[in-house]
Amino acid sequence: MPFDSSQHGTDLRPEALEKLLSWLDVDPTRAEEKYEQIRAGLLAFFEAKGCNSIRQLADETVLRVIEDLRKPNASVASPEFRFEKAREKVLRNYLKRWATTKEAFDRLLNWLDPDPEQAGRKYEQIHSALSAIFRNHEFVDAEGLADETIIRVIRKLPEIQTTFFGNPSLYFSGVARRICQESRRQGNLSRKVYVDYEYHQQLAGLRHPDLQEPGDDPQERCFQRCLQSLKPDDRNLLLAYYEGEKREKIDIRKFLAKRFGVTPGNLRVRRYRIYNSLVKCIDNCVEEEE
């Protein structure tokens, strides 16, 4: 068998592995061949991203797909889509962990300048410039967004060190501009979700259409807190679900269904569950504040 579960610190049942192979192909020989091709592709993917421990990351991806197959409607998406989705999650988690290590920070400094003293100066200059960019765009947490920009660049380092040529500070500025756009977009979309929440609260008689200032409104404060507490995938799905108007909205929701490997109907159910958990979180938060 190509995949030996005893080598991984997880309880992988034989029937789970059998389900994976039968999902790849009804013919056992072809299924094993496809599995080997997929695994080779995973190793090449993580190696191209400059990751360490690529075999471990490939194993983690396979295990994610096996876990995914246990969920309802697992057969809707193709193997290619499910492995692609799983490997992106594994890569994000790996880079998130790696970005906070000393090795990653030292790699960043070395990219800025081989001389440690010069690298330290350049780092401080870049951080100050990034903070100024966010202050100029009237973001309250300018320092925090500057840190987020640097973390994002560190995560990209394994990939860009050999492909990006020029002044590194320009790359940081480009990432900062993207974060500005994302923050504004998220703010606009979260407002749409909140307006929808207010409307349903009023229909249920749980909220009066008063004219409170936003900063004095415990429901809005709790809404922002609970929205940020959602899992990133759930938060992104919920916000994107409210994006666009008319035809554009339909196209976006079709794209979301394809991205998450579900039918449009199941996407609506998933959106409802996320929205429902958000509302419960807000209600609990408001009760605690009162």
N, C-alpha and C positions, 0 to 999 in steps of 0.2 A: 504494500500500500504506500503511495507516495507521501502521505501525510501521517506521521507518527505522533499521535497525541501525547504519548508518554514523555516526549521531549519538552512539552510546554506545561507550565505550572497552572493547569486548568483542568477541570473535570469535563472532558469532551467525550460524550457517549458515542459508541460505535454507530448507533442509528443516526446520530446527527451528521457524522462524516459520510455515512452512506447516502443520506438525503442530499447532501451537497453534491456528491458525484452523480447521483441519478438526476439531479436538477440540471447539471451541466450537459449530460447526454444519457439517453436510455441504454446505449451500448457501453458496458464497463470499460472496455479498452479505449474507446474514443474519449470517454469521460476522464480517464486518468491522463490521457495525452493532453486534453484541454486544460486540466488542472495544472500540469507541468508547464504548459505555455503561459497560463495566467500567472503562476508563481514566478516564472522567469521575467515576465513583464513587470511584476511588482518589484522584484529586486533591481531591475534596470531603472524603474521610476525613482525609487528611493536613492539609488546611487547617483542619478543625474541631479537630484535635489541636494546632493552633498551631505546626506545623512550618515550618521554612524549607526552601527548595529542594524544593517539593512535586512538581515535574515529575521531578526526579532520583529521588525516592523512588518515584514511580509506575513509572518505568522499571525501577528495581531490583526492584520487586515482580513486574513482568512477566517479567523475566529469571529470577527465582527459580522462577516457575511453569514456564517453559520448561525449566529444568534439572530440575525435579521430574518433568516428563513423560518424561524419559529413563530414569527409574527403573522397576524392575519394578512391575506392578500399578498403573501411573499412572492407568488409566482407572476405577479403583474409585470414587474420590471425584468429586463433582460439581465443575464449574468454580467455582461460588460458594464451596464449601468450600475449594478449593485457593487461590483468590485471597485469601480471608479469612485463612487460615492464613499465607500468604506475607506479607500486609501487616502482620500482627501481629508477625512476626519482624523485618521491615524497621523497623517503628516502635520495637520494643525496642532494636534495634541503634543506631538513630539517637539515641534518648533516652539510651542508655548512653554514647555518644560525647559528646553535647551536655552531659550533666550534669556533666562534669568540666571544662568550659570556663569561662573568666573571665566570659563573657557570661551563662552560666547562674547562676553564683554571684552576680553583680551583680543579676540579676533576682530572685533569692531575697531578697537584702538589701533591695531596693526594695519587695518585697512585704511584708516585715516592717515597714518604716517608710521613708517618703520621705527622712527625715533620716539621712545616713550614720552619724553618731555613735550615734543612737538605735538604728539597725538593727544596728550592731555589738554593742551591749550586749544587745539582745534575742536575737541569735544565740547569744551566749555563755550567756545564761540558759537558752535552749531546749536547747542541747547538754548543759549540766549537769543539767537536769531529766530529759532522756532517759537519760543515764548512770545517774542515780539509779533510774529505773524498772527498767532491766535489772539493776542490782545488787540491788534489792529482790526481783526474780524469780530471783535466784541464778545469773545467767549470768556466766561467767568473763570473757568479752570484752565487758564493758559499753560501753567506749569505742568499740570496733569496731562494735557493733550500733547505737550512737547515730549513728555516721557513716553506716551503712547506711540508717537511718531518714531522715536528711537527704537523702541521695542519692535515695531513693525519692520524697521530696516534691519535689525539684528536677525529677525526671522528669515528675511530674504537673503542674508549674507551668503549662505552656502551656494545659492544660485547666482547671485550677481557679482561675486568677487572675480569671476573669470569672464563675465560678459559685459560689465559696465565699465566704460572708460571715460575719464573726465574727472571733474571736481565732485567729490562725494557730497559736498554741501548742496549741490544742485539736486541730487537724488533725494536728500532729506526734504528739501523745499517742495518737490513734486509730491511726496507722500503726505506732507502737511496740507497741501491744497486739496488732496483727495479726502483727507479726514475732515476738513472744513465742509466740503460738499456733502459727505455722508452725515455729518452731525446736523446740518440744516435739513436734509431730507428726512432723517429720523425724527427730528423735531416736528416737521410738518405732518408726517404720517401718524406719529403718536397723538397729535392733536385731533386727527380724524377719529382715531380709536376712542379718545376720551369724549368727544362730542357724541359718538354712538353710545358710549356707556351712560352719559348724562341723559340722553334721550330715553333709553330703556329704564333708567332709574325713575324718571319722571312718569313714564307710562305705568310703572308698577306702584306709583305713589310713595316711593321711598326717598324722593328728593324733590324739593320745591325749586322752581326756576328762579332762584333769588339772584342777586347781583353782587355776590361776594368777590372781593379782589382775589386773584389767583393765589397769591402768597398766603392768604388767610383761609383758604379752602382746604380742610383736612383731606377731603376726597381726592383733590388733585395732587396733593403731596403724596398721598398713599398710592395713587395711580402710578406716579413716576417711580416710586420705590418698588412697587410690585412688578411693573413692566421690566425694570432692570434685573429683577430677581428671577425672571423666566430663563429657561435654558436658551442659549444663543439661537439654536435652530428654531425653537418655538417662537421666540421674539421676532426673528426675521420673517418667519412665515406669517405671523399675525400682522405685522406692519405692512409687508408686501401685499397682503390680501386686500388692503384698503387703498392701494396705489392705483392711480390712473382714473380715467372716466370713460364710460360707455364701452366702445370697442376695445380700447387700450386695456381697460380693466379685465375684459374677457380674455384677451390674449395673455395678460400677466398671470391670470389664474390657471390657464392651460399650461403655461410654462412651469408654474409652481407644482402642478400635479405631476408633470413629467419629471421635474427635478427631484421630487420626493418619492417618485415611483408609486403613485397611487392614482386611482380614478378621480375625476372631478367631484363625484359624490363623496368619496372618502376624504377628499381634501376639505370639503365643507364640514364634515364631521370632525376632522382633526382641528380645524379652525375654531369650531364651536367649543370643543373640549378645552383648548388653550384659553379661549376667551372666558369660559366659565371658571377656570381655575384662577384667572386674573381677577375676576369679579369677587370670588370668594376671598382672595388675598386682600383686596381693597376693603371689603366689608370687615374682615378681622382686624385690619390695620386701623380703620376708623374707630372701631369699638375700643381698641387699646388706647387711642388718643383721647377719647372722651372721658 
